[in-house]
Amino acid sequence: MASWKKVIVSGSDAELNSVTASLHFFVDTAGVDAELGNVFQTISSNPNETYLTGSFSGDGSRLTNVTGSKLNIVNDTTSTTPQRILFVEETGFGAKTVFVTSSLTYSRGSDTINANALTATTATTASTATCVTLTGAADAATTHYIPFAVSASGGRPLLTDGQITYNPQSNTLTVTNISGTVSNATNATCIKLTETDDDAAYNLVFATSGSYADARIDNSLTYNASSGLLSTSGSIKAEDGVIAGSGGTAGTFSSNGNQDVVLNTGAGTTGEIRIADGANGNISLSPNGSGTVRIGGTTPTIFNTAEATQALRIDGGACGVCVTDAGGLTVECSLNVGGDLVVSGDFTYLNVTNLAVEDRFILLNSGSATGDGGIIVQNSATTTGSAFIFDDDTDRWGFTSSLASNATTVTPNAFAAAVVESDIAYYQKVGNIRIDGDDIYIYSGT
């Protein structure tokens, strides 16, 4: 993993992940064994000559032939994962084999022992039972909750829901919602409908309330099942818009007969009529026959809201002409002027031997949020040379020995190393150097 690696120099403390020794590695010189002459805290290539004292940490999966007289028991009440229970293979004391079984576990959170099978004389509370004792209560006037299970078979808990109850005295079943067909219901939330394609006008059914209410009709609003036409003698008000078409065909708004289609913003003098396209779609205004497209008003204005810098754009194939919202004119290809070209503002054309710039800063790649850039010094073929560049992919400055002046991307041959005095995340890149007092670090790794 990439990180700051300390450079070991004279007088600095070493910080190493691992050390390899050919014979011995002395951890501590606390004392010497009288018989073997070995240091107590010694790690040796020969396991029989390795001596360690103190505490160890880890899961111990690679330790073998370890003997001890004590087992460290940790009181952990935070874990909710079921834990297995330890068993000893036989009675007595001394070195014994410890084993576990997956059929018997203990859950700390609920303080419950879980077993695949449990034998007991009497169980007052059981998670799995094959029968229960029922008691008749035909005259009970209280509300009873109906038990149910989440599965048709197997060991499942019995559940209840306050939305479905039964009263034995009144013989009444109360439920909030019923799925299916209900006959002779005084309060119903659904009715049975019959499909028809008759060429006749049917009145639409509506209610005066969102809950229980009488169904009503209005003769001014009808629907023809054959033509699919919804008719009204008044107006239709849509708060969120009107959608035409089936999703697979174009939607069409037509007048009834040879009449105009008029779009009004209402009785007020403010508001706009907008025709918006879909994602990257076009808006076409196509007159019928020799008709024309007219834009009226005191001061006709065309504004391109999709590109805020272009008020009007005229495309002519590969190139176009744009009128910007600031009043400028942009010609994307060559401009051929048959008459005189008059420039009233400033005109700049540079072709000098040495360039002197008074500005303190130079902005390259102006107008773009991404992209490579840099400075090229020609030293070989025409318009090709060595370059000091910024690589946008790695977000670093670098160098390349050969780059054409018309290049749009570049891959550096080498990167410039940055020197920092604190750990800044932006400069955590391979090869950068960090100075921290008398210590030196280099960022390396993958």
Secondary structure, 3 states (H helix, E strand, C coil): CCEEEEECCCCCCCCCCCCCCCCEEECCCCCECCCCCCECCEEECCHHHCECCCCCCCCCCCCCCCCCCCCCCCCCCCCCCCEECCEECCCCCCCCCEECCCCEEEECCCCEEEECCCCCCCCCCCCCCCCCCCCCCCCCCCCEECCECCCCCCCCCCECCCCEEEECCCCEEEECCCCCCCCCCCCCCCCCCCCCCCCCEEEEEEECCCCCCCEEEEEEEEEECCCCEEEECCCCCCCCCCCCCCCCCCCCCCCCCCCCCCCCCCCCCCCCCCCCCCCCCCCCCCCCCCCCCCCCCCCCCCCCCCCCCEEEEEECCCCEEEEECCCCEEECCCCCCCCCCCCCCCCCCCCCCCCCCCCCCCCCCCCCCCCCEEEEEECCCCCEEEEEEEECCCCEEEEEEEEECCCCCCCCCEECCCEECCCCHHHCCCCCEEEECCEEEEEECC
